Amino acid sequence: TTISFKDDDLQPGTLLHNSPFYMSGYIRDHEISSMLVGDGSVVNIMPIRTMKKIGIILNELSRSKLLIQCFNQNEQKEVGEIVSSSIFHVIDAKTSYELLMERAWLHQNGVIALTWHQCFKHIHYENEICVVTEREPFNKESYYADAKFYLENE
């Protein structure tokens, strides 16, 4: 089966944009509305506030001595790891996302993401499925650095 993107897949208002690629989902029956799909990321990241939101306690984490280097060259020591169908490295840091999904997550799940189209596609029982990114993954007051990409031109 072939996955293809057409002009019809372009989401409204996405022709000229610099929007981050956010999606929503569920973990342990808790809605996660700002899952950042980072096709350049090599690890899955979960901030400690998300861990608490979904009811995971520190005793459930695997110990780790991993030191994660962030995009700004700062280093962040991880609190621990959560292993599910993916490994998440838990950090105690203020982030604009609730989860950061690594590039390998895309590959493991057969997902083809196109940031320009602001959607991703995958094959499910021989059918092409299109998942559209979140139009407003967080309120505009929360993280202006990211929210500014979603503000209407005034």
C-alpha positions as CSV (number, residue, x, y, z in Angstrom):
1,T,0.0,0.0,0.0
2,T,1.2,3.5,-0.9
3,I,0.9,6.6,1.2
4,S,0.7,9.9,-0.7
5,F,0.0,13.5,0.1
6,K,-2.0,15.8,-2.1
7,D,-2.9,19.5,-2.0
8,D,-6.3,18.4,-0.6
9,D,-4.4,17.2,2.5
10,L,-3.2,20.8,3.3
11,Q,-4.9,21.9,6.4
12,P,-6.7,25.3,6.3
13,G,-4.3,28.1,6.8
14,T,-1.2,26.0,6.6
15,L,0.2,27.1,3.2
16,L,2.7,29.4,4.7
17,H,3.4,28.5,8.3
18,N,6.1,27.7,10.8
19,S,3.8,25.7,13.2
20,P,5.1,23.0,15.4
21,F,3.6,19.5,14.8
22,Y,1.3,18.7,17.7
23,M,-1.2,15.9,18.1
24,S,-3.4,14.6,20.9
25,G,-3.9,11.2,22.4
26,Y,-4.5,9.2,25.5
27,I,-2.3,7.6,28.1
28,R,-3.9,5.7,31.0
29,D,-7.2,7.2,30.0
30,H,-5.9,10.7,30.4
31,E,-6.1,13.0,27.4
32,I,-2.7,14.4,26.3
33,S,-3.4,17.4,24.1
34,S,0.1,18.7,23.3
35,M,2.2,15.8,22.0
36,L,4.9,17.3,20.0
37,V,6.1,15.1,17.1
38,G,9.7,15.9,16.8
39,D,11.1,14.2,13.7
40,G,14.6,15.4,14.8
41,S,14.3,14.1,18.3
42,V,16.1,10.9,19.2
43,V,14.4,10.2,22.5
44,N,10.8,10.3,23.8
45,I,10.5,13.0,26.6
46,M,7.9,13.2,29.3
47,P,8.0,16.2,31.7
48,I,7.4,15.2,35.3
49,R,4.2,17.3,35.3
50,T,2.7,15.0,32.6
51,M,3.9,11.9,34.6
52,K,1.9,13.2,37.6
53,K,-1.1,14.1,35.5
54,I,-1.5,10.5,34.3
55,G,-1.0,9.1,37.8
56,I,2.5,7.7,37.6
57,I,4.6,7.8,40.8
58,L,8.3,8.0,41.0
59,N,8.6,4.4,42.3
60,E,7.3,3.2,38.9
61,L,10.3,4.7,37.1
62,S,13.4,2.7,36.1
63,R,16.6,4.2,37.3
64,S,18.8,5.9,34.7
65,K,21.9,8.1,34.6
66,L,21.1,9.5,31.1
67,L,22.0,13.1,30.6
68,I,19.9,14.7,27.8
69,Q,21.3,17.6,25.8
70,C,18.5,20.0,24.9
71,F,18.2,22.1,21.7
72,N,19.7,25.1,23.6
73,Q,22.8,23.0,24.5
74,N,21.7,22.9,28.2
75,E,21.9,19.5,29.8
76,Q,19.0,17.9,31.7
77,K,19.4,14.9,34.0
78,E,16.5,12.6,33.6
79,V,14.5,11.6,36.7
80,G,13.9,8.1,35.3
81,E,12.4,6.1,32.5
82,I,8.9,4.8,31.9
83,V,8.6,1.8,29.6
84,S,5.4,1.1,27.7
85,S,5.3,0.3,24.0
86,S,7.8,3.2,23.9
87,I,10.4,4.3,26.4
88,F,9.9,7.8,27.8
89,H,12.6,9.7,29.6
90,V,11.1,11.7,32.4
91,I,12.6,15.1,33.0
92,D,11.9,17.8,35.6
93,A,11.7,20.8,33.2
94,K,9.3,23.4,32.0
95,T,8.3,22.6,28.5
96,S,5.6,23.7,26.0
97,Y,4.6,20.1,25.3
98,E,3.2,17.3,27.5
99,L,5.1,14.6,25.5
100,L,7.9,14.8,22.9
101,M,7.7,11.9,20.5
102,E,10.9,10.8,18.8
103,R,11.6,10.1,15.2
104,A,11.8,6.3,15.9
105,W,8.2,6.4,17.2
106,L,7.2,7.5,13.7
107,H,9.1,4.7,12.1
108,Q,8.0,2.0,14.6
109,N,4.4,2.9,13.9
110,G,4.7,3.2,10.2
111,V,3.8,6.9,10.4
112,I,4.6,9.3,7.6
113,A,4.4,12.9,8.9
114,L,4.4,16.0,6.7
115,T,4.8,19.2,8.7
116,W,3.9,21.3,5.8
117,H,0.6,19.6,5.5
118,Q,0.2,19.5,9.3
119,C,-1.0,15.9,9.2
120,F,0.4,12.5,9.3
121,K,-0.7,9.3,7.6
122,H,-0.4,5.6,8.3
123,I,-1.9,2.4,7.0
124,H,-4.5,0.6,9.1
125,Y,-5.9,-2.7,7.8
126,E,-4.9,-1.7,4.2
127,N,-6.6,1.7,4.5
128,E,-4.8,5.0,4.5
129,I,-5.6,7.0,7.6
130,C,-4.9,10.7,7.9
131,V,-4.5,12.3,11.3
132,V,-4.6,16.1,11.5
133,T,-2.5,18.0,14.0
134,E,-4.0,19.9,16.9
135,R,-5.1,23.4,15.7
136,E,-4.7,24.9,19.3
137,P,-2.6,22.5,21.4
138,F,-2.4,24.9,24.3
139,N,-4.0,28.2,25.3
140,K,-2.3,31.3,24.0
141,E,-1.3,32.5,27.5
142,S,0.6,29.4,28.4
143,Y,3.6,29.4,26.1
144,Y,3.7,32.4,23.8
145,A,6.9,31.2,22.2
146,D,4.9,28.3,20.6
147,A,1.4,29.8,20.7
148,K,2.4,32.7,18.5
149,F,2.4,30.3,15.5
150,Y,-1.4,29.8,16.1
151,L,-2.4,33.4,16.5
152,E,-4.5,34.8,13.7
153,N,-2.9,37.6,11.7
154,E,-4.4,40.9,13.1
